[in-house]
Structures are given as structure tokens and as C-alpha cells.
Amino acid sequence: MSFIVAIDGPAGSGKGTITKQVGERLGLINIDTGAMFRCVTLNMLQEGIEVEEENKIKEMLNKIEIELKETGEVFLNGEEITKRIRENDINRFISPVSMIPMVRRKLLDLQRKMAQGKNIIMEGRDIGTVVFPNADVKIYLDASPEERAKRRVQQNQEKGITTSYEEVLKSIKDRDKKDSTRKIAPLRKAEDAIYIDSTNMTIEEVTDEIVRIVKEK
């Protein structure tokens, strides 16, 4: 048996940070699905593969190796790319890449295999609706676009990545539109998910609230 906590929400809502902290406090394994899609995006950029080139994408997916360390490091085909996958070129292309059906099928399979027989916390955009519709706890974490942009800029600065607030805000608004209107696994709140607006909350307050919800289950 496994216990699964699903945290969904738009780009920059703090899912990654919150998921990590909740996981640490409750002893849950944290699986970062967003990093997995970013790995595929980077691999496609490295090999010069366009989203329309289905045969090349299929060939790439057959040999791709993605490793998520418990320490937070991300490896693609044996290379550590934790910072690289957060850069602007990845941000621009990740949305169309994430809409490719065979990419979603490949990563869906990997995500479910990673969770088998484990107590996990997983964040993304369709965890509670598609990946684990029967998750024990579902959270939809949200915040205003402006607040999310501010957080993302600060997060990037801490990782040594230079981005402007205006650039990040535009990217987030564009991503919101693409993610919520795409035909395949659109971003939406599961009917049984608990909605949390973190715009005026601290990381600690959000973490405490989710820990409380999980413990009640």
C-alpha cells in the first residue's frame, strides 16, 4: 500500500518549495514531475528536435534517462542539469513539449512506477486529475500572477539565474493560458481537491496548513 499526496497548481505557485517542505516534515518521498518535463524539453533542445517531429521524439523517449535525487539534484542522461532546466529557453518551450501525447504517456508511466508501494508527495498540473485521480489527499495551490512572478524571480536569484520581473510575469501569464486551454491534461482543480490561495501567506503558513490536512487523513 502507498499513501499519495497530490499538489497541483499553476506555474510559480510555490508547489516545488511547499512540496519539499511538507515531504520532509511528514517523511514522504518528493517526486518533482515538473523537472521531468523540463528534462524532456532540454533533451529536445539539445538534439534540435521540433515538437512536430514525432519519430525523433519517440526515438529520444526510448533512450532518455531521468534521475531525481532525494537531495533535489536532477540528472538527464547521466548529466547534472538542476539549474539548467530552470533557464528561460526551457520556460519558453516546456508548455508545447508538455502537450505532446507521447511525452505525457512516457512520463505518466515513469511517475506511477516511481510511486509504487511508497508514501509520496507529488506536484504538477494534473497529478490529482490524471496521474493519481485516487490520491489520498489533493491540494490545489494558487496565488496571483504578480505574486507568483515575484517568487519566481527570487527563486531564480537564489539559484544564480538572472531574470527580470516583467519577463517572468509575461512568461507566467502565457503559461497559465496555454496550460488551462490545452486539450491534453489541462490545468484544472480536481473536484475533490482542497483549494489554497497562498498570495498573502508565508511558506511556513502554507506548509503548516497542508501538513495539518494530511495528518487529518
C-alpha positions in Angstrom: 0.0 0.0 0.0 1.1 3.5 -0.6 -0.1 6.9 0.6 -0.2 9.7 -2.1 -0.5 13.4 -1.7 -1.1 15.3 -4.9 -0.4 19.0 -5.2 -1.4 20.8 -8.3 -1.4 24.5 -9.3 -0.1 27.0 -11.9 3.5 27.9 -12.6 5.2 29.8 -9.8 2.5 29.0 -7.1 5.2 27.6 -4.8 4.4 23.9 -5.4 8.0 22.8 -5.5 9.1 24.6 -2.3 5.9 23.6 -0.4 6.0 20.0 -1.6 9.6 19.7 -0.5 8.9 21.1 3.0 5.8 19.0 3.5 7.6 15.9 2.4 10.4 16.5 4.8 8.1 17.1 7.7 6.0 14.0 7.1 8.6 11.7 5.7 7.1 11.5 2.2 9.2 10.9 -0.9 9.0 14.0 -3.2 8.7 13.4 -6.9 9.1 16.6 -9.0 7.1 16.0 -12.2 7.8 19.5 -13.5 11.5 18.7 -13.5 10.8 15.6 -15.6 9.0 17.6 -18.3 11.9 20.1 -18.2 14.3 17.3 -18.8 12.5 16.2 -21.9 12.4 19.8 -23.1 16.1 20.2 -22.6 16.8 16.9 -24.3 14.8 18.1 -27.3 16.6 21.4 -27.5 20.0 19.6 -27.2 19.1 17.3 -30.1 17.4 20.0 -32.2 14.1 18.2 -32.2 10.9 20.1 -33.1 7.5 19.3 -31.5 6.2 18.1 -34.8 8.9 15.5 -35.4 7.1 12.5 -33.8 9.6 9.9 -35.0 12.6 11.7 -33.5 10.7 12.4 -30.2 9.8 8.7 -30.0 13.4 7.7 -30.5 14.6 10.2 -27.9 12.0 9.0 -25.3 13.1 5.4 -25.8 16.6 6.2 -24.6 16.1 9.1 -22.2 17.2 8.6 -18.6 15.8 10.9 -15.9 17.0 10.7 -12.3 15.6 12.7 -9.4 17.9 12.7 -6.3 16.4 13.0 -2.8 18.8 15.9 -2.4 17.0 17.8 -5.1 19.5 17.3 -7.9 18.2 16.4 -11.3 20.2 14.3 -13.8 19.5 13.9 -17.5 21.2 11.0 -19.3 23.9 11.0 -16.5 24.5 14.8 -16.5 23.6 17.0 -13.6 21.2 19.7 -15.0 19.4 21.1 -11.9 20.0 24.8 -12.7 20.0 24.4 -16.5 16.3 23.2 -16.6 15.2 26.5 -14.9 16.6 28.8 -17.5 14.4 30.9 -19.9 14.7 28.8 -23.0 13.3 25.9 -21.1 10.5 28.1 -19.7 9.5 29.2 -23.2 9.3 25.7 -24.7 8.1 23.5 -21.8 4.4 24.2 -22.4 4.3 22.9 -26.0 6.5 20.0 -25.1 4.2 19.0 -22.2 1.3 18.9 -24.7 2.8 16.2 -26.8 0.8 13.0 -26.2 3.7 10.5 -26.3 5.7 12.7 -23.9 2.8 12.7 -21.4 2.3 8.9 -21.7 6.0 8.3 -21.2 6.3 10.5 -18.1 2.9 9.3 -16.7 4.3 5.7 -16.8 7.5 6.8 -15.1 5.7 8.8 -12.4 3.4 5.9 -11.5 6.3 3.5 -11.4 8.2 5.8 -9.1 5.3 5.9 -6.7 4.6 2.1 -6.5 4.5 0.9 -2.9 5.8 4.2 -1.5 4.4 7.1 0.6 4.9 10.0 -1.8 4.1 13.7 -2.4 3.9 14.7 -6.0 3.4 18.1 -7.5 2.5 19.2 -11.0 -0.5 20.3 -13.0 -2.6 17.1 -13.4 -1.5 14.9 -10.5 -4.9 14.9 -8.8 -6.8 14.8 -12.1 -4.8 12.4 -14.3 -1.7 10.9 -12.7 -3.3 9.9 -9.4 -7.1 10.6 -9.5 -7.5 8.4 -6.4 -4.8 10.2 -4.4 -5.4 10.2 -0.6 -5.0 14.0 -0.4 -5.4 16.5 -3.2 -4.4 20.2 -2.9 -4.8 22.9 -5.5 -2.2 25.6 -4.6 -2.7 29.0 -6.2 -1.6 32.7 -6.0 -1.9 35.8 -8.1 0.2 36.1 -11.2 2.1 39.1 -9.8 2.9 37.2 -6.6 4.0 34.1 -8.5 6.3 36.2 -10.7 7.9 37.9 -7.7 8.5 34.5 -6.1 9.9 33.0 -9.3 12.4 35.9 -9.7 13.6 35.5 -6.1 13.8 31.7 -6.6 15.9 32.2 -9.7 18.2 34.7 -8.0 18.9 32.2 -5.2 19.9 29.7 -7.9 22.1 32.2 -9.7 19.8 32.7 -12.6 19.2 36.3 -13.8 15.7 37.2 -15.0 13.6 40.4 -14.9 10.2 40.6 -13.1 8.5 41.8 -16.3 9.9 38.9 -18.3 8.9 36.3 -15.7 5.4 37.8 -15.3 4.7 37.6 -19.0 6.0 34.1 -19.1 3.7 33.1 -16.2 0.6 34.6 -17.8 1.4 33.0 -21.2 2.0 29.7 -19.4 -1.3 30.0 -17.5 -3.2 30.5 -20.7 -1.6 27.6 -22.5 -1.8 25.2 -19.6 -5.5 25.9 -18.9 -6.7 25.7 -22.5 -4.7 22.8 -23.8 -6.6 19.8 -25.0 -4.5 17.2 -23.2 -4.5 17.2 -19.4 -5.4 20.9 -19.0 -4.6 22.6 -15.7 -7.7 22.5 -13.5 -8.7 21.9 -9.9 -9.9 18.4 -9.2 -13.4 18.4 -7.8 -12.3 16.9 -4.5 -9.1 19.0 -4.2 -8.7 21.5 -1.3 -8.1 25.0 -2.7 -5.4 27.1 -1.0 -4.7 30.7 -2.2 -1.2 31.5 -0.9 -0.9 35.0 -2.2 -0.9 36.5 1.3 0.5 33.5 3.1 4.1 32.7 4.0 5.8 29.4 3.0 5.6 28.3 6.6 1.9 29.1 6.9 1.1 27.1 3.7 3.3 24.2 4.8 1.6 24.1 8.2 -1.9 24.1 6.6 -1.1 21.2 4.2 0.7 19.2 7.0 -2.5 19.6 9.1 -4.7 18.5 6.2 -2.5 15.4 5.5 -2.4 14.4 9.2 -6.2 14.5 9.4 -6.3 11.9 6.6 
